[in-house]
Amino acid sequence: MHSFKGHSMGNLFDYLKDPGIISLAGGLPSPDMFPRQAFRLASRKRLKSDIDRIMQYRPIRGEPELMEAIQEFLRRDGISVTEENMIVTSSGQHGLDLASRLFLDPGDAVLVDRPTFSGALIAFQLQNPRIAGSEIQEDGSDVDGFRDQIKKLKDIGVRSKFIYVVPDFQNPSGITMSIKKRRALLDLSYETHTPIVEDSPYRDFRYAGEPLPSLYSMDQQERGGHVIGVYTFSKLFCPGIRVGFNIGPPDVIRKMVEIKEGDIFNTPKYNQDMCAAFLTEMDLERHIEQCRRYYSRKLTAFTEAMKRCFPPESGIRWTEPDGGLFLWVTAPEQVDTMQWLHRAVKRKVAFVPGSVFYGNNPPNNHFRVNFSYASREELTEAVDRLALSFREQTCR
Ligand SMILES: Cc1ncc(COP(=O)(O)O)c(C=O)c1O
C-alpha cells in the first residue's frame, strides 16, 4: 500500500472544523431532510419486536425484508429484479469497492469521465488499475472517447474491465447524460463486451426536466447483463446508516456476496431495518417531493447569487444542473483553485478544488460546490465571500 495515498480531499475536512466556515465542500445531505421522528418510531418498534435477531449474525446478501422493499423501490423506476440480482451493501462506497475488487486486477483499465466521483477513484486505485479518462461533455460521457481508449488499450494488451458513470446529476459536475449518450454508451458496451457500472445516488433528486431511463433499465429491456447498478440510501435517507445495494447479473452478484463474506460479512440488521422502514413506512414519495422542493430552492439561491457576484466578464462559469447536490465551477485557465481555496478559507468559505476528481493530469481551474448542506442565507453569504477571495486572488 506504499503508493496508495487515500483521499486527497481528506485533510481538507480539517478546515471544516472551524464553525465560522461556510462549507460548500462535503457532499452532505441536509439534516433538515432527515425523517427523524419516523426514524425514532421505527427504531423503537424494531428494538422491541426483534432485538435478538438485530444482535445476531445475519445473512451476507441482505435482509429479506429490505430486499423486498428494494424490489418495489426499483419497480417505480422500471427495473425488475429478484434476490439473485441483488446484494445489500454498507453503502455506495462499499458497492464501488465490491465492483472494483471483483473486476480489476493490477494493470487492468477502468474507464471514467473526467472529472468523476473522487470516492470511486480511490476505491478503484486500491486495486492498482490504469485509470483511463475522457473529458465529460455537456450531455454526458464522451462515448467516442471511451471507444478510442478501449481500442488503444486493447492494442497494447490492456483489458478495459468496466466503464464507470454517474448518469444522473453527476458528482462533481452536475451533468446529466442525454438519452442519445445513454443509447450510445450501451451500444459501446455491447460492441466491446465492456460492462458499465452505473452509480445512481441522486436519481430521485430531479428539480427540472423529465426523468431519463436508467442504463440498467435500458439494458434490461434489451440484452441484459451489461450493467451493474450501484445504489445508496445515503442521500435519499441518511448517510449515517450506511446502507445501499448493488444490482446485476446473478453470477456477478454471487461473486460480490463471496467478497462481502471476506470483508464485512453482513451489513448490520438494525441499519437495514431502518432502511426497510424508510421505504415502506415513512411515505417515500412525499419525502422525495420534499427533498426536491427543498434542494431545488437552495440551488436557485446559489445560482442567483453567482449571477450577481460573477458577471460574464469575471470569466467564471458554472453548470446549471437539473438535480443532484453539486455544481461545477470553471475559472479562467490561469486560476489555480487550490490557491483560491486557501484565500477562500481565510474569508471563511470552503469548496473542493477540482483536481481531486481526476484520475491523473488534473486541470487546476475548476472547483465543486455542494449546495445541499448550507442554508439559503449561508449560500448567499458564501458566494459573497467567494467573490471577495476571487478578487484577492486575481489582484495579487
Ligand atoms: C456518485 C457517488 N457515488 C457513491 C457515493 C458514496 O456514497 P455513500 O458511501 O455515502 O453511500 C457518493 C457520495 O457522495 C457519490 O456522490
The ligand as an ORCA input file, in Angstrom:
! r2SCAN-3c Opt
* xyz 0 1
  C     -21.513      9.366     -7.109
  C     -21.406      8.834     -5.730
  N     -21.311      7.513     -5.546
  C     -21.202      6.974     -4.333
  C     -21.184      7.765     -3.210
  C     -20.952      7.085     -1.887
  O     -21.928      7.298     -1.005
  P     -22.009      6.555      0.398
  O     -20.851      5.669      0.556
  O     -22.050      7.640      1.394
  O     -23.282      5.820      0.329
  C     -21.288      9.153     -3.338
  C     -21.229     10.017     -2.173
  O     -21.091     11.212     -2.234
  C     -21.403      9.699     -4.639
  O     -21.514     11.010     -4.855
*
